Amino acid sequence: MSVTTETPTPGQSGLAALVLLLRFHGVGADPEQIRHRFGHEIGVGEMLRCGREFKLKARVYMSTGDGWRIPRSPASRCCATGAS
């Protein structure tokens, strides 16, 4: 039995991330409806528009990654140090 795996395009990854975040916030999001409404390539602009249409506060936040140097919770500290 062979399994084929496709590498998702950035637009497909964007759609998956958007649907995940919408569902996390309690919005019943259907990926096919979002794709139909906003197009096949879901980028930052489409994510912002979609979030705002669902009455969520949506904005772009850029991080340099400096905040990852000091883990805030014991779980992330464990993962960051490689401890079990």
LINGI-V795441 format. One line per field, one symbol per residue. ss: DSSP state (@ for helix, = for strand, . for the rest). psi: psi as a letter, one per 30 degrees, with the letter a starting at -180 (. if undefined). A space follows every 50 residues. Layout:
# LINGI-V795441
ss = ???
psi = ???
This chain:
# LINGI-V795441
ss = .........@@@@@@@@@@@@@@@......@@@@@@@@.....@@@@@@@ @@@............@@@.....@@@@@@@@...
psi = kkkkkkkkleeeeeeeeeeeeeeeggkjkjeeeeeeeflfjjaeeeeeee eefghljklkkkkfffffejkeleeeeeeefgl.
